[in-house]
């Protein structure tokens, strides 16, 4: 396997690129990073379609990322999350990407997204032996996970994200008190089940 790897995270709001060199002890050194705000998803509810304009932005960004990866002779691993996962026309986007860049995109489930985030956190923070509650707020979804010693105890993904809520409650302009209040009520209701599940798990433990 190539000892230089490129990870591309194709999110709802932004695309991220990290290129790292892996040594013989499987430790890595980051060589470069890049980020582009693409806004692949823009719906306030179910993100059923990726617009032609968003597909174009996504493809152009991945073309640029591919050039960076090639300059490091890096093997590419690309994953897509909420916006691509939900889109009925996801194949249009995936096919254009592979035709124009050669990048094969893997669409991950909400559970797998949470698990990968947890593994990334373990690489960055000294918390392996601790039981943690991880909450990752993305553009289209929010992941909740309880993990300990690298093991996922529970993981869940909800359709709550910065882009989704911003559009649903008009939070991208002048924010009214009523819109803010309504958004808080909506979020509280949406996370009620996961909060109850977490409370039950804590009681069992």
C-alpha positions in Angstrom: 0.0 0.0 0.0 1.2 3.5 -0.8 2.6 5.2 2.4 1.0 8.5 1.4 -2.7 8.6 1.8 -5.3 11.3 1.0 -8.6 11.4 2.8 -11.4 13.4 1.3 -14.5 14.2 3.3 -17.5 15.1 1.1 -19.8 16.8 3.5 -23.1 18.7 3.1 -21.6 22.1 3.6 -17.9 21.7 2.8 -15.3 19.3 1.4 -12.1 18.6 3.3 -8.8 17.1 2.2 -6.0 15.8 4.3 -2.9 14.2 2.9 -0.7 12.2 5.4 2.4 10.1 5.3 2.2 6.8 7.2 5.4 5.4 8.8 6.3 1.7 9.6 4.7 2.0 13.0 1.4 3.2 11.4 1.8 6.7 12.8 1.1 9.5 10.4 2.4 13.0 9.6 0.1 15.4 7.9 1.6 16.8 4.8 -1.1 19.2 3.7 -4.8 20.1 4.3 -7.4 21.9 2.2 -11.0 22.9 2.5 -13.7 24.3 0.2 -17.2 25.4 1.1 -19.3 23.7 -1.6 -22.9 23.6 -0.1 -23.7 20.3 -1.8 -26.9 20.1 0.2 -29.2 23.1 0.6 -32.6 21.7 1.7 -34.3 22.5 4.9 -35.9 19.0 5.2 -34.9 15.9 3.3 -32.1 16.6 0.9 -33.7 14.7 -1.9 -31.7 16.3 -4.8 -28.3 17.7 -5.4 -28.8 20.7 -7.7 -26.9 20.9 -11.0 -25.1 24.0 -9.7 -24.0 22.1 -6.5 -22.9 19.1 -8.6 -20.8 21.5 -10.7 -19.2 23.0 -7.6 -18.5 19.6 -6.2 -16.9 18.2 -9.3 -14.7 21.3 -9.8 -13.5 21.2 -6.1 -12.7 17.5 -6.5 -10.7 18.2 -9.7 -8.6 20.6 -7.7 -8.2 18.2 -4.8 -7.1 15.4 -7.3 -4.4 17.7 -8.6 -3.1 18.2 -5.1 -3.2 14.5 -4.4 -1.4 13.7 -7.6 1.4 16.1 -6.6 2.0 14.0 -3.5 1.4 10.7 -5.4 -1.2 9.9 -2.8 -3.7 7.1 -2.7 -7.2 8.6 -2.4 -9.9 7.5 0.0 -13.1 9.6 -0.4 -16.2 9.3 1.7 -19.5 11.2 1.4 -22.1 11.8 4.1 -25.6 13.3 4.6 -26.3 15.3 1.4 -25.0 12.5 -0.9 -26.5 9.8 1.2 -30.0 11.2 1.0 -30.0 12.4 -2.6 -32.1 10.5 -5.1 -29.8 11.7 -7.9 -26.6 10.7 -6.1 -25.6 8.5 -9.0 -25.4 11.6 -11.3 -22.9 13.2 -8.9 -20.9 10.0 -8.3 -20.7 9.2 -12.0 -19.5 12.7 -13.0 -16.9 12.6 -10.3 -15.4 9.2 -11.4 -15.6 10.2 -15.1 -13.9 13.5 -14.6 -11.5 12.9 -11.7 -11.2 9.1 -11.4 -12.1 9.4 -7.7 -14.4 6.7 -6.4 -16.6 8.0 -3.6 -17.8 5.7 -0.8 -21.1 6.7 0.8 -21.1 6.0 4.5 -24.1 5.3 6.8 -24.8 7.6 9.7 -23.5 4.9 12.1 -20.3 4.5 10.1 -19.9 8.3 9.9 -20.1 8.4 13.8 -17.6 5.6 14.1 -15.1 7.2 11.8 -15.3 10.5 13.6 -14.7 8.6 16.9 -11.5 7.0 15.4 -10.3 10.4 14.3 -10.9 11.9 17.7 -8.9 9.0 19.3 -5.9 10.0 17.0 -6.1 13.6 18.2 -6.9 13.4 21.9 -5.6 11.3 24.8 -9.0 9.8 25.7 -8.7 6.1 24.6 -9.3 4.8 28.2 -12.1 7.2 28.9 -15.8 6.7 28.2 -16.8 9.7 26.1 -19.9 11.2 24.6 -19.1 12.5 21.1 -21.4 14.9 19.3 -20.4 16.0 15.8 -22.6 18.7 14.2 -22.3 18.8 10.4 -24.1 20.6 7.7 -26.9 18.0 7.2 -26.7 15.7 10.2 -25.5 15.4 13.8 -23.9 12.2 15.1 -24.1 11.1 18.7 -21.7 8.3 20.0 -20.6 6.8 23.2 -17.3 5.1 23.0 -14.7 3.6 25.3 -11.3 2.0 24.5 -12.0 2.2 20.8 -15.3 0.4 21.1 -18.6 2.0 20.0 -21.2 1.5 22.7 -23.9 3.3 20.9 -24.1 5.5 17.9 -26.9 7.4 16.1 -27.2 10.0 13.4 -30.0 12.5 13.2 -31.1 14.8 10.4 -30.0 17.9 12.3 -27.3 20.0 10.7 -26.2 23.6 10.4 -27.3 24.0 6.8 -30.6 22.2 7.3 -31.6 24.2 10.4 -30.4 27.5 8.9 -32.7 27.1 5.9 -35.6 25.7 7.8 -35.8 28.5 10.3 -34.3 31.4 8.2 -31.2 31.7 10.5 -28.9 32.9 7.7 -30.2 36.5 7.8 -31.4 38.7 10.6 -32.4 36.2 13.2 -35.7 36.9 15.0 -36.3 35.7 18.6 -39.3 33.7 17.4 -37.3 31.8 14.7 -34.5 31.1 17.2 -37.1 29.9 19.8 -38.8 27.6 17.2 -35.5 26.2 16.2 -34.6 25.3 19.8 -38.0 23.7 20.3 -37.5 21.7 17.1 -34.0 20.5 18.1 -35.2 19.6 21.6 -37.9 17.4 20.1 -35.7 15.8 17.6 -33.0 14.7 20.1 -35.5 13.6 22.7 -35.2 9.9 21.8 -31.4 9.9 21.7 -31.3 11.7 25.1 -33.6 9.1 26.6 -31.5 6.3 25.2 -28.3 7.9 26.6 -29.9 8.3 30.0 -31.0 4.7 30.0 -27.5 3.6 29.1 -25.9 5.7 31.8 -28.4 4.2 34.4 -27.5 0.6 33.3 -23.8 1.4 33.6 
